[in-house]
Amino acid sequence: MRFSVKSSDLRNVLLSVINVVPAKTTLPILGNVLLSLKDNKLCLSATDLEVTIRTFVEVKTDKEGGVALPGKIIGDIIRQLPDVTLDITVDENYRANIKTDIGEYVISGENESEFPSVPKADIKHEIDVESDVLERIISKALFAISMDGVKSSIMGVYLQFLKNEFRAVSTDGHRLVRVINKNVKIKEDIGGYITSPKALGQFLKNRSEGGTVKLSISDNYLMFNFDNFVVYSRLIEGMYPDYEKVIPKDNKNRLMVDRNMMESSVKRILVFANKVTQQIKLKLSENSVEISSEDVDYGKEGREKITADYNGEEMTIGYNAGYLLDILGHIDTEKVVFDFGSSTSAGLAYPSEQRENEDILMLVMPIKLID
């Protein structure tokens, strides 16, 4: 195997796939990046067996082949090189010799046959989604997935494909996000699939603005084909919770408030909250909301009152400030709307104005207040 390529061209694609290489693994081969060369096109692949990413770069070659090279080592050297031409030769013992005008480097690799093969999937459905639409849907939902590892079915984003309606749902049991886009052409109800956040993150990192993403769905995989990349995501097994059942339908107490004003106030009051619970209180009354917190262990407390449009009964509700800030940070209208039922039931948050063909809803559970 022998080829020449600009270091900047190789760097761009290498750093895209190297993020999938697991930091720790019981299978040493997974610490490698697979380089496969055919028809002047170098394919780079990496996998952790749950997510696989492939991308391509044009090179000059007179000898095709393949090799699996240690991801950390080749990544470290390619990052540090200036923009020079690399002449790379791989011998029969899978040793890669990298020559440049400024130096020469040798990296020991492994037979490409030892590297896991690209997932083979029997494609059942294909859907085209605008890249910008998919990016918005994913980025709005991704933050609320569970990270505790107890229940795997909520450790991913639930992508649901209904007739002419694309949904993304995430929850960690304390908060829930549901994003609906009604401008995606889907001919029939297909169903829902729990998708790895790592795969979704790879799409977000590597996508370019504009263009179309082809989503290919099989029994076990969801594939994202976009630009010069293919991301394979092994679907997370299990039944996703019936999220519609937990969304209250009768929250009649409505608060509309300036989003930036509330976000800034919550951040300041968080300074005075208990570091473990991060509990703050919202005292809702006509034309205002008082935000307060107290940490009795350190003898500190703070409170602020901000103007707001509130239509409902007076109440005081406790929230985890971090959860509230996440919601405020993912709503992009000037004002945010909250609908409350009681001090012990789930609150709902929305943009003050929904975009055309879009419906964003966020739910957050309160913290029980202790007098």
Secondary structure as UniProt FT lines:
FT   STRAND          2..6
FT   HELIX           7..17
FT   HELIX           18..20
FT   HELIX           28..31
FT   STRAND          32..38
FT   TURN            39..40
FT   STRAND          41..47
FT   STRAND          51..58
FT   STRAND          60..63
FT   STRAND          65..70
FT   HELIX           71..80
FT   STRAND          85..90
FT   TURN            92..93
FT   STRAND          95..99
FT   STRAND          104..108
FT   HELIX           112..114
FT   STRAND          125..130
FT   HELIX           131..141
FT   HELIX           142..144
FT   HELIX           152..154
FT   STRAND          157..162
FT   TURN            163..164
FT   STRAND          165..171
FT   STRAND          175..181
FT   STRAND          191..195
FT   HELIX           197..206
FT   STRAND          212..217
FT   STRAND          221..226
FT   TURN            227..228
FT   STRAND          229..234
FT   HELIX           243..246
FT   STRAND          253..258
FT   HELIX           259..270
FT   TURN            271..272
FT   TURN            275..277
FT   STRAND          279..285
FT   TURN            286..287
FT   STRAND          288..295
FT   TURN            296..299
FT   STRAND          300..307
FT   STRAND          309..311
FT   STRAND          315..320
FT   HELIX           321..329
FT   STRAND          335..340
FT   TURN            343..344
FT   STRAND          347..351
FT   TURN            356..357
FT   STRAND          358..364
//
